[in-house]
Amino acid sequence: MIRKFRNRKIGRCLRIFDDVERKCGEQLLSSGEDTAGIIGKRSLGQNKWVKQTPANIYWAGLRNYGIFRGNLSLSEYIRAICRMKSDKAELLKLGNKNDETEDSAGDDKDAGDLFKMQFLDIPTYSQNWREGLSIKLTAAEGEFLKTQIIHSYPDSMLAYILRNNMTEILGCKYFQDLSNLIQLFPESIQSDYKLAADFSDFLYGSDGRFENLFFQS
């Protein structure tokens, strides 16, 4: 019975989370800003919503860059939050029955804050984050993301670009365009880039030949 009740609450949490994401998408679309990069804009235009939400798509990135600390999937994290809140509510009821002190509410809030600190690292978070919601990063958000990328993957090409403020990269529209700037990078990154570019060309050629064979058959 208890497990069934908890599963029902977890399902409700998942639906609420999904609804919040959809409303964020709708808010971004109605903001008048450039809609490029808004996930689900085509579905929202048809009064529908996506099966793979932005949170699902970006969750691996949030973990890799250390913004979310832990190995939980998105659904596992939401389940953990729901269970923690449920257990905490039950304990709070027992505590209030036996010891109604002024510190109970504060202790409850501190426990919730501690849980967030263990899993999330978002120093730019604010309670009114929905006000003026924008797909563009603020200066503080950009600096935070830059720091996380450099810290998480210090030897990567992206970390090198960010660490050295290589604004020249903004002139590259395609991956192959980086070849004009590759001499500015360390030899290890140049080698990795050559392998990646060769593999990209191989896949592009293979894909073209496959299409020709497919339409000829």
C-alpha positions in Angstrom: 0.0 0.0 0.0 2.8 2.4 0.9 4.7 1.6 -2.2 1.6 2.1 -4.4 1.0 5.5 -2.7 4.6 6.5 -3.3 4.5 5.5 -7.0 1.4 7.6 -7.4 3.1 10.6 -5.9 6.2 10.0 -8.1 4.1 9.8 -11.2 2.5 13.1 -10.2 6.0 14.7 -9.7 7.1 13.5 -13.1 4.0 15.0 -14.8 4.5 18.3 -12.9 8.2 18.4 -14.1 7.1 17.7 -17.6 4.5 20.5 -17.5 7.0 23.0 -16.2 9.3 22.3 -19.1 6.5 22.7 -21.6 5.4 26.0 -20.0 9.1 27.2 -20.2 9.1 26.4 -23.9 5.8 28.3 -24.5 7.2 31.2 -22.5 10.4 31.3 -24.6 8.4 31.1 -27.9 6.2 34.0 -26.8 9.1 36.2 -25.6 9.8 37.6 -29.1 13.4 36.4 -29.0 15.1 34.4 -31.7 13.5 30.9 -31.5 16.6 29.1 -32.8 17.6 26.4 -30.3 14.3 26.1 -28.5 13.5 22.4 -28.2 10.0 21.5 -29.1 9.1 24.7 -30.9 7.5 22.7 -33.8 5.5 20.5 -31.5 4.4 23.5 -29.4 3.2 25.2 -32.6 0.9 22.3 -33.1 -0.3 22.4 -29.5 1.7 19.2 -28.7 4.8 18.4 -26.6 8.0 16.4 -27.2 8.7 12.9 -25.9 12.3 13.7 -25.3 12.2 16.8 -23.2 15.1 19.4 -22.9 16.0 18.0 -19.5 16.3 14.5 -20.9 18.5 15.7 -23.8 20.8 17.8 -21.6 20.9 15.6 -18.5 24.2 13.8 -19.6 25.8 17.2 -20.2 24.7 18.5 -16.8 26.3 15.4 -15.2 29.5 15.6 -17.3 30.1 19.2 -16.5 29.5 18.7 -12.8 26.4 20.9 -12.6 24.5 17.8 -11.4 26.7 15.8 -9.0 25.9 12.1 -9.1 25.2 9.2 -11.4 21.4 9.3 -11.2 19.3 9.5 -14.3 16.8 12.3 -14.5 13.9 10.0 -13.5 15.9 8.5 -10.7 16.7 12.0 -9.3 13.0 13.0 -9.4 12.1 9.8 -7.7 14.7 10.4 -5.0 13.3 14.0 -4.5 9.8 12.7 -4.2 10.7 10.0 -1.8 12.8 12.3 0.3 10.0 14.8 0.6 7.5 12.1 1.4 9.7 10.6 4.1 10.5 14.1 5.5 6.9 15.0 5.7 6.1 11.9 7.6 9.0 12.5 10.0 7.9 16.1 10.4 4.4 15.0 11.4 5.8 12.8 14.1 8.2 15.5 15.2 5.4 18.1 15.5 3.2 15.7 17.5 6.0 15.0 20.0 8.0 18.2 20.0 6.4 21.4 18.6 9.4 23.7 18.6 10.1 26.9 16.7 13.1 25.3 15.0 11.1 22.5 13.3 10.3 24.5 10.1 13.9 25.8 9.9 15.3 22.3 10.3 13.0 21.1 7.6 14.2 23.8 5.2 17.8 23.2 6.1 17.4 19.4 5.3 16.0 20.2 1.9 18.8 22.7 1.2 21.4 20.2 2.2 19.9 17.6 -0.2 20.1 20.2 -3.1 23.7 21.0 -2.2 24.7 17.4 -2.5 23.4 17.0 -6.0 23.2 20.4 -7.7 25.8 23.1 -8.2 24.0 26.1 -9.6 25.3 29.3 -8.0 23.3 31.5 -10.4 19.9 30.0 -9.3 17.3 32.4 -8.0 13.7 31.9 -6.7 12.2 34.1 -9.4 14.0 32.4 -12.4 10.8 32.3 -14.4 10.7 36.1 -14.6 12.2 37.3 -17.8 13.1 33.8 -18.9 15.5 33.8 -21.8 17.4 31.2 -23.8 20.4 33.5 -23.7 22.8 33.1 -20.8 23.4 36.0 -18.5 27.1 37.0 -17.9 27.1 35.2 -14.6 25.6 32.0 -16.2 28.1 32.1 -19.0 31.0 32.5 -16.7 29.8 29.6 -14.5 29.3 27.3 -17.5 32.8 28.3 -18.8 34.4 27.4 -15.5 32.6 24.1 -15.3 33.7 23.1 -18.9 37.3 24.0 -18.2 37.3 22.2 -14.9 35.6 19.1 -16.2 37.5 18.6 -19.5 40.7 20.7 -19.1 42.5 19.0 -22.1 39.6 19.4 -24.6 39.5 21.7 -27.5 36.5 23.6 -26.1 38.3 24.1 -22.8 41.3 25.5 -24.6 39.1 27.8 -26.7 37.4 29.1 -23.5 40.5 29.4 -21.4 42.3 31.5 -24.1 39.2 33.5 -25.1 39.7 32.5 -28.8 37.0 34.7 -30.4 38.4 33.8 -33.8 36.4 30.6 -33.5 33.2 32.5 -33.9 34.0 32.9 -37.6 33.8 29.1 -38.1 30.5 28.0 -39.3 31.3 24.3 -40.0 33.6 21.8 -38.2 35.9 21.7 -41.2 36.4 25.5 -40.9 38.5 24.9 -37.8 41.3 23.7 -40.1 42.2 27.3 -40.8 42.9 27.9 -37.1 44.1 24.4 -36.0 47.7 25.6 -35.9 46.8 27.7 -32.8 46.1 24.6 -30.7 48.5 22.3 -29.0 49.7 19.3 -31.0 47.6 16.8 -29.0 44.4 18.7 -30.0 45.6 19.1 -33.6 46.0 15.3 -33.8 42.6 14.7 -32.3 41.0 17.2 -34.7 42.6 15.5 -37.7 41.2 12.1 -36.6 37.8 13.6 -36.0 37.8 15.5 -39.3 38.9 12.3 -41.3 36.2 10.3 -39.6 33.6 12.9 -40.3 34.5 12.9 -44.0 34.4 9.1 -44.1 30.9 9.1 -42.6 29.7 11.8 -45.0 31.0 9.8 -48.0 29.5 6.6 -46.7 26.2 8.2 -46.1 26.1 9.6 -49.7 26.9 6.2 -51.2 24.3 4.5 -49.1 21.6 6.9 -50.3 22.6 6.3 -53.9 22.4 2.5 -53.4 19.1 2.9 -51.6 17.4 4.9 -54.4 18.8 2.7 -57.1 17.4 -0.4 -55.6 
